[in-house]
Amino acid sequence: KAPATPDPLAGVQAQLQATIAPWATQPLLQAKAELAQIDLAALWPQAPATQLSGRFSVKPQGEEGAPGTPAWQLQAQLKNALPGPWDAQRLPLQALQAELRFDGVDWQLDQAEARVGVAGEGRITAQGRYSPASQLLQGTVDVHQLRPSALHSALDRQAVQGRLQAQHSSDGAVQFVVDLRGERGERLPAIAPVAEGGAMVGLRIDQVSAQGRWQAPLLHVQQLQVQALQARLQAQQLKLDTATLAGEGALQLELPGTRAQWQGRLGPREGQGQLQVQLDEPQRTHDWWDGLPGQVALLPQWRLRGQAQLDARWTGGWQGLQ
């Protein structure tokens, strides 16, 4: 007799309670759910292995926001007893708690905290407000001692901290600022080498900073600077019309063994600018690419030698390339 196949849902617990007043204006008075020992991989094979436990509650508030529209309060507490990096088929999240309110007009995130890592040493806190009718958005996300290696084991342990902030301005635009830095981010080192055979040296996140505004459909990035994963990206006065897919600005990109610059404007029917690419060490660039987490292998069996340079200029829109 063949041994019995273990039940992947053994030990899973779920309990739901609801208080209902069928003839009341708001029939749902309160709803609660409690979960224990939830393994996402048992429910969906492509999902990470977890051991989730927590409680969720939904209840109407005492006062209504918009006339005839009830206000709601949502609370959530969740813990994961098997946190780990994503590439190890684990969920980096160790704990989550949040409190959200809806007054019939606006969504208000009073507080939220996510803990990341085996010991929950990384913290991400957030609060904000969003109005679906007016598209008004404002809020703040703070990152404290978040180790990228807790997200993916190919990343460095150097902790990242900083703030992401969005603020609605009087003209209807959303002003945003991003400032994330590694613990040594104030003294940015030169791009570290890529070892022979593709082994990465220090896949750190040293700096991610940006400042700009969004007023649909226009995105204007006044400044952008990224130094992460042994690459550098700088941009100034980037403008993108998401409706027409037209953009303009200046970009500088530096990878191990490769440098590139782009400057100009490009739209569906018109544009003008130039692109310069200098490939000094193609094998070094190849090894860097192959060492990135989650990438698709690029010419895995080839050994590359030599140098290459591209100096291109264009006049006209991208529709002419089709």
Secondary structure, DSSP 4 states (H G I P E B T S, - for coil): -PPPPP-TTTT-EEEEEEEE-TTSSS-EEEEEEEEEEE-HHHH-TTSPB--EEEEEEEEE-SS-SSTT---EEEEEEEEESSB--GGGTBB-EEEEEEEEEE-SS-EEEEEEEEEESTT--EEEEEEEEEETTTTEEEEEEEEEEE-GGGT-TTS----EEEEEEEEE-TTSPEEEEEEEEETTTTSPPPPPPBPTTS-BS---EEEEEEEEEEETTEEEEEEEEEEETTEEEEEEEEEEETTTTEEEEEEEEEETTEEEEEEEEE-SS-EEEEEEEEES-HHHHHHHHHTSTTPPP-STT----S-EEEEEEEES-GGGG-
